[in-house]
Amino acid sequence: MSEIPTAHGTGLVLCETCALVSEPGDSPHPQCPRCGAPLHPRKPNSISRTWALLIAAAILYIPANLLPVMTTTTLFRTTSDTIMSGIVYFWKSGSPDLAILIFTVSIFIPVAKIGCLALLAVAARTGVARGLRQRALMFRIIEFVGRWSMLDIFVVTMTVGMVRFSSLATVDAGPGAAAFGAVVVLTMIAAHTFDPRLIWDSSEDRR
Amino acid sequence: MPKPLPALIACPHCDALYHRRALAPGEKARCIRCGAVLERHPGVLTPDHLMALVVAALISFAIANTMPIVQLSAGGLEHTTTLIGSIRVLWNEERGLTATLAFATALAFPLVELSAMLAVLIAIRLRPGAPLVAALLRGIQAVRPWGMIEVFMLGVVVALVKISHTATVVPGIALWAFAALTVLLVLIVNYDLKQLWRLRRLEER
């Protein structure tokens, strides 16, 4: 790796709010001279907080997939759908494209996100020096795609609203939807809490 | 007070430090170490253009949330749906958490973001150094990741396809308003807020 100076290495600090670089001096709680936000060289307790959020998300992921997200009641019967049975329904009813879409955002992305963030957190702590650029790219992708997992929550909300007053059926959101929403929110906060600069810091200590 | 060094730029993703360079239109600066985008040329969009987009987005938002998203006819009954109506049904069914999530991400946060954008663009014309400008910009940055109009838009389309198996669905005006809002928000969010931060001169604090 070539010798690229870092802000921290030269005693400077980047404001995470307004992106101004400044020299913090010796004040114990420096504030950004432009926007007034507290300055710190790295996000405080980044890795521990990320772990806490990831573990909470992983635990909630279980009820999110086992409990129904939607319950449909018709004159004749009541059926409950989990995320997975909803995907199977789309697949069988002639919309394989939607089945793939929902599978990607509701199953693949949350699992990949929890796995990748855990991997990044472990690698940052142990100081693996390989694949730095790949890990940096991985983090940027995670940060970008995470929000799309919220799709199912909106599908449930609108389906409930649309079917509500028709005489054919009523649709109700299930407890799985709330658990799933919590998973999405927790993983989004986890990605936000993780400081990607830690990917590079640990590799520098090693040299 | 820390000493500002506006001539420098640090990569938010890997902390690499660079001297800022002037960018030509269409150019963007990338970090040579991690590949993250450091800065892009603001393009032809001025803060005044941005204000026009924000006003247009607020109008679309108003239409999107007052007009019906879809009209449904099944079994001889007609029924229209709005976002707020759907959230209210969820809330009354004691699905408070799901209702709150949908309310916050598809309605409240986008509205707060757009209103704060309008306020900050007005305030910055009057006095860029005002503490209000900093507070509003920080607020916008805090709520921005949680506004999910574009995800909601896709969710509506998926729900429509799903329902169309069992009922006749007629898209309402609000659906088009949401589509317009999605496009406008892409343009608004693409505007780098760092440009607005830089309008604050450092000695004004």
Interface residues (C-beta under 8 A of the other chain):
Chain A: M1 I4 P5 T6 A7 H8 G9 T10 L12 V13 L14 E16 T17 C18 A19 L20 V21 S22 E23 P24 G25 S27 P30 Q31 C32 P33 R34 C35 G36 A37 L39 F90 S93 S95 L98 L101 I102 L132 R133 A136 L137 F139 R140 R147 W148 M150 L151 D152 I153 F154 V155 V156 T157 M158 T159 V160 G161 M162 V163 R164 F165 S166 S167 L168 A169 D172 A173 A177 A178 G181 A182 V185 M188 H192 P196 R197 I199 W200 D201
Chain B: M1 P2 K3 P4 L5 P6 L8 I9 A10 P12 H13 C14 D15 A16 L17 I32 R33 C34 G35 A36 I69 V70 L72 A74 G75 G76 L77 H79 T81 T82 L83 G85 S86 I87 V89 L90 E93 R95 L97 T98 A99 L101 A102 T105 A106 P131 A134 L137 R138 Q141 P145 M148 V151 F152 L154 G155 V156 V158 A159 L160 V161 K162 I163 H165 T166 A167 V169 K194 W197 R200 L202 R205
